């Protein structure tokens, strides 16, 4: 078991809440049919090709439901898997297995879906300098596992929350009265509090790119909804002085063309906001 997961209280709390939500006062069906001491054995069957993610989370689910259970992954998180492949086995109380089943599958299917889609994007930009990154467009409460799944799919994480870095977006710029003022105010805020945070600025056109380049202290420029021609022009003007991130409605069909403009990062909200879960089932067996 990954000690980092055990030490992350966000994950433990998330699993405990999910179990409480699903089981409530008790699983009346399993408890009615099965004796407490009835042994059980089950296999996790992958029913589609993809990338598996969340097996370590599933381990924690079973341990919290039944400390005597033994969950055994047969592949590592982040591995390519095929339809028909057994991903893991679990042995223990039959009641405990059924109590944990849906919660474990919900995490495992969602995370595997995210990892699978992320890898598809990563493979689409192979050979370019671009790295695929996520956004904060996650289900409230699930961000820690969503972003973990992106990493397992080969992507990189953008900021986890609003405290991680300064990201000056269009509404900030309007409120501040312009990019130059917004950047200056953020730099002063960071300096006054001795905060070591990078600054990124969202731009909507080449004029705004030029304004950012005149500002000191910015480390990354976001090109939001730029055309490919405008993106290429912006990358040439920036000339590697700052990191460049492309954003805005980028799909698997368009991501390679975006990467070929020379950007450093491509952020894709669909990785986590439009998840298609990987089809995985739990099959109980008489074998113990």
Secondary structure, 3 states (H helix, E strand, C coil): CCHHHHHCHHHHHHHHHHHHHHHCCCCHHHHHHCCCCCEEEEEEEECCCEECCCHHHHHHHHHHHCCCCEEEECCCCCCEECCCCEEEEEEEEHHHHHHHHHHHHHHHHHHHHHHHHHHHHHHHCCCCCCEEECCCCCCCCCHHHHHHHHHHCCCECCCCCCCCCEEECHHHHHHHCCHHHHHHHHHHHHHHCCCCCCEEEEECCHHHHHHHHCCCCCCEEEEECCCHHHHHHHHHHHCCCCEEEEECCCCCCCHHHHHCCCCCEEECCHHHHCCCCCCEEEEEECCC
